[in-house]
């Protein structure tokens, strides 16, 4: 009887010990799985921080061409088109370089008709249709400073060559990076607009 009791006690002890080990293993497996999930989430957050973080602080105004002294200064007379005038700053708050940086601009007149729907570089003068683009090419197709290459190019080119390094800020319409202002000539008068930064992660 004493041997039988000893065997039963031993078996119970082994079962309890095995159960405790199994419980401990399950606990640590759950903990490891939870930590791996957190690691994946943190990696995704780090990737997002390093590649997709462009912020803007823009001043935007609709200016009437027939009252403009700024745009008319190039032509020596008021111009026959109104234009959306954009200044301000764009900043890459991530750590990685972004490429082909520009602004997607949509603008509507008071009746809700779409007047502007285009993606433009960070400075220059652009038209929204054949007539306004021809006017821009004829009167402003020179003198646009390209800070990336330290050269003067064409005001009317829609090529997105701008590159922003990590934590770099550029100013539209002034120092420190010598971008000119951004002007979009169009028909009619716009009363509301949306301007959204665009870029690519690769050249």
C-alpha positions in Angstrom: 0.0 0.0 0.0 2.8 2.4 0.9 4.5 1.7 -2.5 1.3 2.3 -4.4 0.8 5.6 -2.6 4.4 6.6 -3.4 3.9 5.8 -7.1 0.6 7.7 -7.2 2.2 10.7 -5.4 5.1 10.5 -7.8 2.8 10.4 -10.9 0.8 13.3 -9.5 4.0 15.3 -8.9 5.2 14.6 -12.5 1.8 15.5 -13.9 1.7 18.8 -11.9 5.3 19.6 -13.0 4.5 18.8 -16.6 1.3 20.9 -16.4 3.3 23.8 -14.9 5.9 23.6 -17.6 3.2 23.5 -20.4 1.5 26.5 -18.8 4.8 28.4 -18.6 5.6 27.6 -22.3 2.2 28.7 -23.4 2.5 31.9 -21.5 5.9 32.7 -23.0 4.8 31.8 -26.5 1.9 34.2 -26.1 4.2 36.9 -24.8 6.7 36.3 -27.7 3.8 36.5 -30.2 2.6 39.7 -28.7 6.1 41.3 -28.7 6.6 40.2 -32.3 3.4 41.9 -33.3 4.5 45.1 -31.5 7.8 44.9 -33.3 6.0 44.7 -36.7 3.8 47.6 -35.8 6.8 49.7 -34.8 8.8 48.8 -37.9 5.8 49.9 -40.0 5.6 53.2 -38.1 9.3 53.8 -38.5 9.0 53.1 -42.3 6.1 55.5 -42.5 8.0 58.2 -40.6 11.0 57.8 -42.8 9.3 57.9 -46.2 5.9 59.7 -46.2 5.9 62.9 -44.2 5.5 66.1 -46.2 3.8 69.0 -44.5 2.9 72.4 -46.0 2.2 75.9 -44.7 0.8 77.8 -47.7 -0.6 81.2 -48.4 -3.1 81.0 -51.3 -4.9 83.9 -53.0 -7.0 84.4 -56.1 -5.6 87.5 -57.9 -7.4 89.3 -60.7 -5.1 89.7 -63.8 -6.6 93.0 -64.8 -5.7 94.5 -61.4 -2.3 92.8 -61.1 0.8 94.8 -60.7 2.9 91.7 -60.0 2.1 89.6 -63.1 1.6 92.7 -65.2 5.1 93.8 -64.5 6.3 91.1 -66.9 4.0 92.1 -69.7 4.0 95.9 -69.0 0.2 95.8 -69.0 -2.5 94.0 -67.0 -2.9 90.4 -68.0 -6.1 88.9 -69.5 -6.3 86.0 -67.0 -6.8 85.6 -63.3 -4.4 83.4 -61.4 -4.1 81.4 -58.2 -1.0 82.8 -56.3 0.7 80.3 -53.9 3.5 81.0 -51.5 4.6 79.4 -48.2 6.8 76.4 -47.2 6.9 72.7 -47.7 8.8 70.4 -45.3 9.9 66.8 -45.3 9.6 65.9 -41.6 10.7 62.3 -42.3 14.3 61.0 -42.4 14.4 59.7 -46.0 14.8 61.7 -49.1 11.6 62.2 -51.2 11.6 62.8 -55.0 9.4 64.5 -57.6 7.8 66.8 -55.0 5.0 69.0 -56.2 1.5 70.2 -55.4 -1.8 68.9 -56.7 -4.2 71.8 -57.1 -7.9 71.7 -57.5 -10.0 74.9 -57.6 -13.7 75.7 -58.2 -15.7 78.8 -59.1 -18.6 80.1 -57.0 -21.0 77.8 -58.9 -18.9 74.8 -58.1 -17.5 74.3 -61.6 -13.9 72.9 -61.7 -11.5 75.5 -63.0 -8.1 74.0 -62.0 -7.1 70.3 -61.7 -3.4 69.9 -62.1 -0.1 68.8 -60.5 2.6 71.5 -60.5 6.2 71.9 -59.3 6.9 74.1 -56.3 7.4 77.3 -58.3 6.7 78.7 -61.7 3.9 80.1 -63.9 1.5 77.7 -65.5 -1.7 77.8 -67.6 -4.6 75.4 -67.2 -5.6 75.1 -70.9 -4.2 75.8 -74.4 -4.9 79.6 -74.3 -3.5 80.3 -70.8 -0.5 78.0 -71.5 0.3 79.8 -74.7 0.1 83.1 -72.9 2.5 81.8 -70.2 4.9 80.5 -72.8 4.9 83.7 -74.7 5.3 86.1 -71.8 6.9 84.1 -68.9 8.8 81.3 -70.6 12.1 82.1 -69.0 13.9 83.1 -65.8 12.7 80.3 -63.5 15.5 79.4 -61.0 16.2 75.7 -60.4 17.8 75.4 -57.0 18.7 71.8 -57.5 20.9 72.6 -60.5 21.6 76.3 -59.9 20.3 77.1 -63.3 17.5 79.1 -64.9 14.9 77.1 -66.8 11.3 77.4 -68.1 8.4 78.7 -66.0 5.9 76.6 -67.9 7.5 73.1 -67.5 5.3 70.8 -65.3 8.2 68.4 -64.7 8.5 67.6 -61.0 12.2 67.7 -60.4 12.2 68.9 -56.8 13.9 66.7 -54.2 13.6 67.1 -50.4 16.1 65.5 -48.1 15.1 64.4 -44.6 14.1 67.4 -42.4 14.5 69.8 -45.3 12.3 72.8 -45.7 11.9 74.8 -48.9 10.1 78.2 -49.2 7.9 79.0 -52.1 8.2 82.7 -52.9 11.5 83.5 -51.1 14.6 82.4 -49.2 16.3 80.2 -48.1 16.1 77.9 -51.1 15.4 80.5 -53.8 12.1 79.1 -55.0 9.9 81.7 -56.8 6.2 82.0 -56.2 3.8 79.6 -57.8 1.1 81.1 -60.2 -1.6 79.2 -62.1 -3.4 81.2 -64.8 -6.9 80.2 -65.5 -10.2 81.2 -67.0 -12.9 82.6 -64.7 -12.6 83.3 -61.0 -12.0 80.6 -58.4 -13.4 81.0 -54.9 -12.3 77.8 -53.1 -9.4 75.4 -53.6 -7.5 72.4 -52.3 -3.7 72.0 -52.5 -2.2 68.7 -51.6 1.5 67.8 -51.6 2.6 64.9 -53.8 5.9 63.0 -54.0 7.5 59.7 -54.8 9.8 57.6 -52.6 12.1 56.8 -55.5 13.6 59.0 -58.3 
